[in-house]
Amino acid sequence: MVKTIEKNNKKYFQCEICGFVYKTKELAQKCEVWCEKYKSCNVEITKYAVSLE
């Protein structure tokens, strides 16, 4: 289940398996599905990850 994070009045979405954060819920869901199925990360998905620092 994707986790919603609010920071600086913006919503972000986190893959709860690997912890990567995305601007869209759809990308976070794709990441979670991949992580669950393959027990790894997909560079074609994670290239859209953002840093909240």
C-alpha distance matrix in Angstrom:
0.0 3.8 6.4 9.6 12.9 16.3 19.3 22.8 21.9 19.4 15.7 13.7 10.2 9.0 7.6 6.8 9.0 12.0 11.7 13.1 13.1 13.8 15.7 13.8 10.4 11.7 12.5 9.3 7.7 11.0 10.8 7.8 9.6 12.8 12.0 10.9 14.0 16.5 15.7 16.9 16.4 17.9 20.4 20.4 16.8 17.1 20.4 18.7 17.0 18.6 19.9 19.6 22.9
3.8 0.0 3.8 6.6 9.7 13.1 16.0 19.4 18.6 15.9 12.2 10.0 6.4 5.7 5.4 6.0 9.0 10.9 9.8 10.4 9.7 10.2 12.0 10.5 7.4 9.4 9.8 6.4 6.3 9.9 9.4 7.5 10.2 12.8 12.1 12.3 15.3 17.3 16.4 16.7 15.4 16.6 18.6 18.4 14.7 14.7 17.7 15.6 13.8 15.1 16.5 16.2 19.6
6.4 3.8 0.0 3.8 6.5 10.1 13.0 16.5 16.0 13.8 10.3 8.4 5.6 5.0 6.7 6.4 10.2 11.6 9.4 10.4 9.1 10.3 11.9 11.3 8.9 11.9 12.1 8.6 9.7 13.1 12.1 10.6 13.7 15.9 14.7 15.2 18.5 20.1 18.7 18.7 17.3 18.9 20.4 20.6 16.8 16.1 18.8 16.5 14.1 14.4 15.1 14.0 17.3
9.6 6.6 3.8 0.0 3.8 6.7 10.0 13.3 12.3 10.2 6.7 5.8 4.7 6.4 9.3 9.9 13.6 14.4 11.6 11.8 9.3 9.8 10.1 9.9 8.3 11.9 12.4 9.7 11.4 14.7 14.1 13.4 16.4 18.5 17.7 18.5 21.6 23.1 21.9 21.6 19.7 20.8 21.8 21.6 17.8 17.1 19.2 16.3 14.1 13.7 14.4 12.7 16.1
12.9 9.7 6.5 3.8 0.0 3.8 6.5 10.1 9.9 8.2 5.7 5.0 5.9 7.2 10.8 11.5 15.0 15.0 11.6 11.6 8.7 9.8 10.0 11.2 10.7 14.4 14.2 11.7 14.1 17.1 16.0 15.7 19.0 20.6 19.5 20.8 24.0 25.0 23.5 22.7 20.6 21.8 22.3 22.4 18.8 17.4 19.1 16.3 13.6 12.2 12.1 9.7 12.9
16.3 13.1 10.1 6.7 3.8 0.0 3.8 6.8 6.2 5.5 4.6 6.2 8.7 10.7 14.4 15.2 18.7 18.5 15.0 14.6 11.3 11.7 10.8 12.4 12.7 16.4 16.5 14.6 17.1 20.0 19.1 19.2 22.4 24.0 23.1 24.5 27.6 28.6 27.1 26.1 23.8 24.7 24.8 24.7 21.2 19.8 20.9 17.9 15.5 13.4 13.0 10.0 12.8
19.3 16.0 13.0 10.0 6.5 3.8 0.0 3.8 5.4 5.4 6.6 7.6 10.8 12.4 16.2 17.2 20.4 19.5 15.8 15.0 11.8 12.4 11.4 14.0 15.1 18.5 18.0 16.4 19.4 21.9 20.6 21.2 24.5 25.6 24.6 26.5 29.5 30.0 28.4 27.1 24.5 25.4 24.9 25.0 21.8 20.0 20.6 17.7 15.2 12.4 11.3 7.8 10.0
22.8 19.4 16.5 13.3 10.1 6.8 3.8 0.0 3.8 5.5 8.4 10.3 13.8 15.8 19.6 20.9 24.0 22.9 19.2 18.1 14.7 14.7 13.0 15.8 17.4 20.8 20.3 19.3 22.3 24.6 23.6 24.4 27.7 28.7 27.9 29.9 32.8 33.2 31.8 30.2 27.4 28.0 27.1 27.0 24.1 22.3 22.3 19.3 17.3 14.0 13.0 9.7 11.1
21.9 18.6 16.0 12.3 9.9 6.2 5.4 3.8 0.0 3.8 6.9 9.9 13.4 16.1 19.8 21.2 24.5 23.9 20.4 19.2 15.6 15.0 12.7 14.8 16.2 19.6 19.8 18.9 21.6 24.1 23.6 24.3 27.3 28.7 28.2 29.9 32.7 33.6 32.4 31.1 28.3 28.7 28.1 27.6 24.5 23.2 23.4 20.1 18.4 15.7 15.4 12.4 14.4
19.4 15.9 13.8 10.2 8.2 5.5 5.4 5.5 3.8 0.0 3.8 6.6 10.2 13.2 16.9 18.7 21.9 21.2 17.8 16.3 12.5 11.4 8.9 11.0 12.7 16.0 16.1 15.4 18.2 20.5 20.1 21.1 23.9 25.3 25.0 26.8 29.5 30.3 29.4 27.9 25.0 25.2 24.6 23.9 20.8 19.8 20.0 16.5 15.0 12.6 13.0 10.7 13.5
15.7 12.2 10.3 6.7 5.7 4.6 6.6 8.4 6.9 3.8 0.0 3.8 6.8 10.1 13.7 15.5 18.7 18.5 15.3 14.0 10.3 9.2 7.2 8.4 9.3 12.9 13.2 12.2 14.7 17.3 17.1 17.7 20.5 22.1 21.9 23.4 26.1 27.2 26.3 25.1 22.4 22.7 22.7 22.0 18.6 17.8 18.6 15.1 13.5 11.9 12.8 10.9 14.3
13.7 10.0 8.4 5.8 5.0 6.2 7.6 10.3 9.9 6.6 3.8 0.0 3.8 6.8 10.3 12.5 15.5 14.9 11.8 10.3 6.6 5.8 5.0 6.7 7.6 10.9 10.5 9.1 12.1 14.4 13.7 14.5 17.5 18.8 18.4 20.3 22.9 23.7 22.8 21.5 18.7 19.1 19.1 18.7 15.2 14.2 15.3 12.1 10.1 8.9 10.1 8.9 12.6
10.2 6.4 5.6 4.7 5.9 8.7 10.8 13.8 13.4 10.2 6.8 3.8 0.0 3.8 6.9 9.2 12.2 12.2 9.6 8.5 5.5 5.2 6.2 6.3 5.5 8.8 8.3 5.9 8.7 11.3 10.6 10.9 14.0 15.5 15.1 16.6 19.3 20.4 19.5 18.6 16.1 16.8 17.4 17.1 13.3 12.7 14.6 11.7 9.7 9.9 11.4 10.9 14.6
9.0 5.7 5.0 6.4 7.2 10.7 12.4 15.8 16.1 13.2 10.1 6.8 3.8 0.0 3.8 5.9 8.7 8.5 5.9 5.7 4.3 6.2 8.9 9.2 8.1 10.5 9.1 5.8 8.5 10.9 9.0 8.8 12.4 13.6 12.4 14.0 17.1 17.9 16.4 15.6 13.5 14.9 15.9 16.3 12.6 11.3 14.0 11.9 9.2 9.9 10.9 10.8 14.2
7.6 5.4 6.7 9.3 10.8 14.4 16.2 19.6 19.8 16.9 13.7 10.3 6.9 3.8 0.0 3.8 5.5 5.9 5.1 5.6 6.5 8.2 11.4 11.0 9.2 10.4 8.8 5.2 6.9 8.7 6.3 5.4 9.1 10.2 8.7 10.3 13.4 14.2 12.8 12.3 10.7 12.4 14.1 14.8 11.2 10.3 13.6 12.3 10.0 11.8 13.2 13.8 16.9
6.8 6.0 6.4 9.9 11.5 15.2 17.2 20.9 21.2 18.7 15.5 12.5 9.2 5.9 3.8 0.0 3.8 5.9 5.3 7.9 9.2 11.6 14.6 14.2 12.1 13.6 12.5 8.7 9.5 11.7 9.3 7.1 10.6 11.9 9.5 10.1 13.8 14.8 12.7 13.1 12.4 14.9 16.9 18.0 14.6 13.5 17.0 15.9 13.3 14.7 15.2 15.3 18.1
9.0 9.0 10.2 13.6 15.0 18.7 20.4 24.0 24.5 21.9 18.7 15.5 12.2 8.7 5.5 3.8 0.0 3.8 5.9 8.4 10.9 13.3 16.7 16.3 14.4 15.1 13.4 10.1 10.5 11.5 8.6 6.3 9.4 9.8 6.6 7.4 11.0 11.5 9.1 9.7 9.8 12.8 15.2 16.8 13.8 12.7 16.4 16.2 13.8 15.9 16.5 17.3 19.7
12.0 10.9 11.6 14.4 15.0 18.5 19.5 22.9 23.9 21.2 18.5 14.9 12.2 8.5 5.9 5.9 3.8 0.0 3.8 5.8 9.2 11.9 15.6 16.0 14.9 15.5 13.0 10.1 11.7 12.0 8.4 7.8 11.0 10.3 7.2 9.5 12.5 11.9 9.3 8.5 7.7 10.9 12.7 14.8 12.1 10.1 13.7 13.9 11.3 13.3 13.8 15.1 17.2
11.7 9.8 9.4 11.6 11.6 15.0 15.8 19.2 20.4 17.8 15.3 11.8 9.6 5.9 5.1 5.3 5.9 3.8 0.0 3.8 6.4 9.8 13.3 14.2 13.4 14.9 12.5 9.4 11.8 12.9 9.6 9.3 13.0 12.9 10.4 12.6 15.7 15.5 13.1 12.0 10.6 13.1 14.2 15.9 12.9 10.5 13.6 13.1 9.8 10.9 10.9 11.7 13.9
13.1 10.4 10.4 11.8 11.6 14.6 15.0 18.1 19.2 16.3 14.0 10.3 8.5 5.7 5.6 7.9 8.4 5.8 3.8 0.0 3.8 6.8 10.5 11.8 11.8 12.9 10.0 7.8 10.9 11.4 8.2 9.4 12.9 12.3 10.7 13.6 16.2 15.8 14.1 12.1 9.6 11.2 11.6 13.0 9.9 7.3 10.0 9.3 6.0 7.6 8.5 10.1 12.7
13.1 9.7 9.1 9.3 8.7 11.3 11.8 14.7 15.6 12.5 10.3 6.6 5.5 4.3 6.5 9.2 10.9 9.2 6.4 3.8 0.0 3.8 7.1 8.9 9.5 11.4 9.0 7.0 10.6 11.8 9.6 10.9 14.3 14.5 13.5 16.1 18.7 18.7 17.3 15.6 12.8 13.7 13.7 14.2 10.9 8.8 10.7 8.6 5.4 5.7 7.0 7.9 11.3
13.8 10.2 10.3 9.8 9.8 11.7 12.4 14.7 15.0 11.4 9.2 5.8 5.2 6.2 8.2 11.6 13.3 11.9 9.8 6.8 3.8 0.0 3.8 5.5 7.1 8.7 6.4 5.9 9.6 10.5 9.4 11.4 14.2 14.5 14.6 17.1 19.2 19.5 18.9 17.0 13.8 13.7 13.4 13.0 9.6 8.6 9.7 6.6 4.9 5.7 8.5 9.6 13.2
15.7 12.0 11.9 10.1 10.0 10.8 11.4 13.0 12.7 8.9 7.2 5.0 6.2 8.9 11.4 14.6 16.7 15.6 13.3 10.5 7.1 3.8 0.0 3.8 6.9 8.9 7.7 8.2 11.4 12.6 12.4 14.4 16.8 17.5 17.9 20.3 22.2 22.8 22.4 20.6 17.3 16.8 16.3 15.1 12.0 11.6 11.9 8.2 7.7 7.2 10.1 10.4 14.1
13.8 10.5 11.3 9.9 11.2 12.4 14.0 15.8 14.8 11.0 8.4 6.7 6.3 9.2 11.0 14.2 16.3 16.0 14.2 11.8 8.9 5.5 3.8 0.0 3.8 5.4 5.6 6.7 8.8 10.3 11.1 12.8 14.7 15.9 16.9 18.7 20.5 21.5 21.6 20.2 17.2 16.4 16.6 14.9 11.6 12.3 13.1 9.5 9.7 10.4 13.5 13.9 17.6
10.4 7.4 8.9 8.3 10.7 12.7 15.1 17.4 16.2 12.7 9.3 7.6 5.5 8.1 9.2 12.1 14.4 14.9 13.4 11.8 9.5 7.1 6.9 3.8 0.0 3.8 5.5 5.1 6.1 8.6 9.8 10.5 12.3 14.3 15.2 16.4 18.3 19.9 20.0 19.2 16.8 16.4 17.4 15.9 12.3 13.3 15.0 11.8 11.5 12.7 15.4 15.5 19.3
11.7 9.4 11.9 11.9 14.4 16.4 18.5 20.8 19.6 16.0 12.9 10.9 8.8 10.5 10.4 13.6 15.1 15.5 14.9 12.9 11.4 8.7 8.9 5.4 3.8 0.0 3.8 5.5 5.1 6.2 8.6 9.9 10.6 12.4 14.2 15.4 16.6 18.2 19.0 18.1 15.7 14.6 15.8 13.7 10.5 12.5 14.1 11.3 12.0 14.1 17.2 18.1 21.8
12.5 9.8 12.1 12.4 14.2 16.5 18.0 20.3 19.8 16.1 13.2 10.5 8.3 9.1 8.8 12.5 13.4 13.0 12.5 10.0 9.0 6.4 7.7 5.6 5.5 3.8 0.0 3.8 5.4 5.1 6.1 8.6 9.9 10.6 12.2 14.2 15.4 16.3 16.9 15.4 12.5 11.4 12.2 10.5 7.0 8.7 10.4 7.9 8.6 11.2 14.5 16.0 19.5
9.3 6.4 8.6 9.7 11.7 14.6 16.4 19.3 18.9 15.4 12.2 9.1 5.9 5.8 5.2 8.7 10.1 10.1 9.4 7.8 7.0 5.9 8.2 6.7 5.1 5.5 3.8 0.0 3.8 5.5 5.0 6.2 8.7 9.9 10.4 12.2 14.2 15.3 15.2 14.2 11.7 11.8 13.1 12.4 8.6 9.2 11.8 9.6 8.7 11.0 13.6 14.6 18.1
7.7 6.3 9.7 11.4 14.1 17.1 19.4 22.3 21.6 18.2 14.7 12.1 8.7 8.5 6.9 9.5 10.5 11.7 11.8 10.9 10.6 9.6 11.4 8.8 6.1 5.1 5.4 3.8 0.0 3.8 5.3 5.1 6.2 8.6 9.8 10.5 12.3 14.1 14.6 14.4 12.6 12.6 14.7 13.7 10.2 11.7 14.5 12.6 12.3 14.8 17.4 18.3 21.8
11.0 9.9 13.1 14.7 17.1 20.0 21.9 24.6 24.1 20.5 17.3 14.4 11.3 10.9 8.7 11.7 11.5 12.0 12.9 11.4 11.8 10.5 12.6 10.3 8.6 6.2 5.1 5.5 3.8 0.0 3.8 5.5 5.2 6.2 8.6 10.0 10.7 12.0 13.2 12.5 10.5 9.6 11.9 10.5 7.4 9.8 12.5 11.3 11.8 15.0 18.0 19.6 22.9
10.8 9.4 12.1 14.1 16.0 19.1 20.6 23.6 23.6 20.1 17.1 13.7 10.6 9.0 6.3 9.3 8.6 8.4 9.6 8.2 9.6 9.4 12.4 11.1 9.8 8.6 6.1 5.0 5.3 3.8 0.0 3.8 5.5 5.2 6.0 8.5 10.0 10.5 10.7 9.6 7.3 7.5 9.8 9.7 6.3 7.4 10.8 10.2 9.7 13.1 15.6 17.4 20.5
7.8 7.5 10.6 13.4 15.7 19.2 21.2 24.4 24.3 21.1 17.7 14.5 10.9 8.8 5.4 7.1 6.3 7.8 9.3 9.4 10.9 11.4 14.4 12.8 10.5 9.9 8.6 6.2 5.1 5.5 3.8 0.0 3.8 5.4 5.0 6.0 8.5 10.0 9.7 9.9 9.0 10.2 13.1 13.3 10.1 10.8 14.4 13.7 12.6 15.5 17.5 18.7 21.8
9.6 10.2 13.7 16.4 19.0 22.4 24.5 27.7 27.3 23.9 20.5 17.5 14.0 12.4 9.1 10.6 9.4 11.0 13.0 12.9 14.3 14.2 16.8 14.7 12.3 10.6 9.9 8.7 6.2 5.2 5.5 3.8 0.0 3.8 5.6 5.3 6.1 8.5 9.6 10.4 10.0 10.4 13.8 13.4 10.9 12.6 15.9 15.5 15.2 18.4 20.8 22.2 25.3
12.8 12.8 15.9 18.5 20.6 24.0 25.6 28.7 28.7 25.3 22.1 18.8 15.5 13.6 10.2 11.9 9.8 10.3 12.9 12.3 14.5 14.5 17.5 15.9 14.3 12.4 10.6 9.9 8.6 6.2 5.2 5.4 3.8 0.0 3.8 5.5 5.2 5.8 7.4 7.3 6.9 7.0 10.7 10.8 9.0 10.6 13.9 14.3 14.3 17.8 20.1 22.1 25.0
12.0 12.1 14.7 17.7 19.5 23.1 24.6 27.9 28.2 25.0 21.9 18.4 15.1 12.4 8.7 9.5 6.6 7.2 10.4 10.7 13.5 14.6 17.9 16.9 15.2 14.2 12.2 10.4 9.8 8.6 6.0 5.0 5.6 3.8 0.0 3.8 5.6 5.5 4.8 5.2 5.8 7.9 11.4 12.6 10.5 10.8 14.5 15.1 14.1 17.3 19.0 20.8 23.4
10.9 12.3 15.2 18.5 20.8 24.5 26.5 29.9 29.9 26.8 23.4 20.3 16.6 14.0 10.3 10.1 7.4 9.5 12.6 13.6 16.1 17.1 20.3 18.7 16.4 15.4 14.2 12.2 10.5 10.0 8.5 6.0 5.3 5.5 3.8 0.0 3.8 5.9 5.6 8.0 9.5 11.4 15.0 15.9 13.8 14.4 18.1 18.4 17.4 20.4 22.1 23.5 26.2
14.0 15.3 18.5 21.6 24.0 27.6 29.5 32.8 32.7 29.5 26.1 22.9 19.3 17.1 13.4 13.8 11.0 12.5 15.7 16.2 18.7 19.2 22.2 20.5 18.3 16.6 15.4 14.2 12.3 10.7 10.0 8.5 6.1 5.2 5.6 3.8 0.0 3.8 6.0 8.3 10.1 11.1 14.9 15.5 14.1 15.4 18.8 19.5 19.1 22.5 24.5 26.2 28.9
16.5 17.3 20.1 23.1 25.0 28.6 30.0 33.2 33.6 30.3 27.2 23.7 20.4 17.9 14.2 14.8 11.5 11.9 15.5 15.8 18.7 19.5 22.8 21.5 19.9 18.2 16.3 15.3 14.1 12.0 10.5 10.0 8.5 5.8 5.5 5.9 3.8 0.0 3.8 5.3 7.8 9.1 12.8 14.0 13.3 14.2 17.4 18.8 18.4 21.9 23.7 25.9 28.2
15.7 16.4 18.7 21.9 23.5 27.1 28.4 31.8 32.4 29.4 26.3 22.8 19.5 16.4 12.8 12.7 9.1 9.3 13.1 14.1 17.3 18.9 22.4 21.6 20.0 19.0 16.9 15.2 14.6 13.2 10.7 9.7 9.6 7.4 4.8 5.6 6.0 3.8 0.0 3.8 7.2 9.9 13.2 15.2 14.1 13.9 17.4 18.8 17.7 20.8 22.1 24.0 26.1
16.9 16.7 18.7 21.6 22.7 26.1 27.1 30.2 31.1 27.9 25.1 21.5 18.6 15.6 12.3 13.1 9.7 8.5 12.0 12.1 15.6 17.0 20.6 20.2 19.2 18.1 15.4 14.2 14.4 12.5 9.6 9.9 10.4 7.3 5.2 8.0 8.3 5.3 3.8 0.0 3.8 6.8 9.7 12.2 11.4 10.9 14.1 15.9 15.0 18.2 19.5 22.0 23.9
16.4 15.4 17.3 19.7 20.6 23.8 24.5 27.4 28.3 25.0 22.4 18.7 16.1 13.5 10.7 12.4 9.8 7.7 10.6 9.6 12.8 13.8 17.3 17.2 16.8 15.7 12.5 11.7 12.6 10.5 7.3 9.0 10.0 6.9 5.8 9.5 10.1 7.8 7.2 3.8 0.0 3.8 6.4 8.9 7.9 7.1 10.3 12.2 11.4 14.8 16.5 19.2 21.2
17.9 16.6 18.9 20.8 21.8 24.7 25.4 28.0 28.7 25.2 22.7 19.1 16.8 14.9 12.4 14.9 12.8 10.9 13.1 11.2 13.7 13.7 16.8 16.4 16.4 14.6 11.4 11.8 12.6 9.6 7.5 10.2 10.4 7.0 7.9 11.4 11.1 9.1 9.9 6.8 3.8 0.0 3.8 5.4 5.4 6.1 8.6 10.7 11.1 14.8 17.2 20.1 22.4
20.4 18.6 20.4 21.8 22.3 24.8 24.9 27.1 28.1 24.6 22.7 19.1 17.4 15.9 14.1 16.9 15.2 12.7 14.2 11.6 13.7 13.4 16.3 16.6 17.4 15.8 12.2 13.1 14.7 11.9 9.8 13.1 13.8 10.7 11.4 15.0 14.9 12.8 13.2 9.7 6.4 3.8 0.0 3.8 5.3 5.0 5.8 8.9 9.8 13.3 15.7 19.0 20.9
20.4 18.4 20.6 21.6 22.4 24.7 25.0 27.0 27.6 23.9 22.0 18.7 17.1 16.3 14.8 18.0 16.8 14.8 15.9 13.0 14.2 13.0 15.1 14.9 15.9 13.7 10.5 12.4 13.7 10.5 9.7 13.3 13.4 10.8 12.6 15.9 15.5 14.0 15.2 12.2 8.9 5.4 3.8 0.0 3.8 5.9 5.8 7.9 10.1 13.7 16.7 19.9 22.3
16.8 14.7 16.8 17.8 18.8 21.2 21.8 24.1 24.5 20.8 18.6 15.2 13.3 12.6 11.2 14.6 13.8 12.1 12.9 9.9 10.9 9.6 12.0 11.6 12.3 10.5 7.0 8.6 10.2 7.4 6.3 10.1 10.9 9.0 10.5 13.8 14.1 13.3 14.1 11.4 7.9 5.4 5.3 3.8 0.0 3.8 5.5 6.0 7.6 11.3 14.5 17.3 20.0
17.1 14.7 16.1 17.1 17.4 19.8 20.0 22.3 23.2 19.8 17.8 14.2 12.7 11.3 10.3 13.5 12.7 10.1 10.5 7.3 8.8 8.6 11.6 12.3 13.3 12.5 8.7 9.2 11.7 9.8 7.4 10.8 12.6 10.6 10.8 14.4 15.4 14.2 13.9 10.9 7.1 6.1 5.0 5.9 3.8 0.0 3.8 5.2 5.1 8.8 11.4 14.5 16.9
20.4 17.7 18.8 19.2 19.1 20.9 20.6 22.3 23.4 20.0 18.6 15.3 14.6 14.0 13.6 17.0 16.4 13.7 13.6 10.0 10.7 9.7 11.9 13.1 15.0 14.1 10.4 11.8 14.5 12.5 10.8 14.4 15.9 13.9 14.5 18.1 18.8 17.4 17.4 14.1 10.3 8.6 5.8 5.8 5.5 3.8 0.0 3.8 5.6 8.5 11.4 14.8 16.8
18.7 15.6 16.5 16.3 16.3 17.9 17.7 19.3 20.1 16.5 15.1 12.1 11.7 11.9 12.3 15.9 16.2 13.9 13.1 9.3 8.6 6.6 8.2 9.5 11.8 11.3 7.9 9.6 12.6 11.3 10.2 13.7 15.5 14.3 15.1 18.4 19.5 18.8 18.8 15.9 12.2 10.7 8.9 7.9 6.0 5.2 3.8 0.0 3.8 6.5 10.1 13.0 15.6
17.0 13.8 14.1 14.1 13.6 15.5 15.2 17.3 18.4 15.0 13.5 10.1 9.7 9.2 10.0 13.3 13.8 11.3 9.8 6.0 5.4 4.9 7.7 9.7 11.5 12.0 8.6 8.7 12.3 11.8 9.7 12.6 15.2 14.3 14.1 17.4 19.1 18.4 17.7 15.0 11.4 11.1 9.8 10.1 7.6 5.1 5.6 3.8 0.0 3.8 7.0 9.8 12.5
18.6 15.1 14.4 13.7 12.2 13.4 12.4 14.0 15.7 12.6 11.9 8.9 9.9 9.9 11.8 14.7 15.9 13.3 10.9 7.6 5.7 5.7 7.2 10.4 12.7 14.1 11.2 11.0 14.8 15.0 13.1 15.5 18.4 17.8 17.3 20.4 22.5 21.9 20.8 18.2 14.8 14.8 13.3 13.7 11.3 8.8 8.5 6.5 3.8 0.0 3.8 6.5 9.2
19.9 16.5 15.1 14.4 12.1 13.0 11.3 13.0 15.4 13.0 12.8 10.1 11.4 10.9 13.2 15.2 16.5 13.8 10.9 8.5 7.0 8.5 10.1 13.5 15.4 17.2 14.5 13.6 17.4 18.0 15.6 17.5 20.8 20.1 19.0 22.1 24.5 23.7 22.1 19.5 16.5 17.2 15.7 16.7 14.5 11.4 11.4 10.1 7.0 3.8 0.0 3.8 5.6
19.6 16.2 14.0 12.7 9.7 10.0 7.8 9.7 12.4 10.7 10.9 8.9 10.9 10.8 13.8 15.3 17.3 15.1 11.7 10.1 7.9 9.6 10.4 13.9 15.5 18.1 16.0 14.6 18.3 19.6 17.4 18.7 22.2 22.1 20.8 23.5 26.2 25.9 24.0 22.0 19.2 20.1 19.0 19.9 17.3 14.5 14.8 13.0 9.8 6.5 3.8 0.0 3.8
22.9 19.6 17.3 16.1 12.9 12.8 10.0 11.1 14.4 13.5 14.3 12.6 14.6 14.2 16.9 18.1 19.7 17.2 13.9 12.7 11.3 13.2 14.1 17.6 19.3 21.8 19.5 18.1 21.8 22.9 20.5 21.8 25.3 25.0 23.4 26.2 28.9 28.2 26.1 23.9 21.2 22.4 20.9 22.3 20.0 16.9 16.8 15.6 12.5 9.2 5.6 3.8 0.0
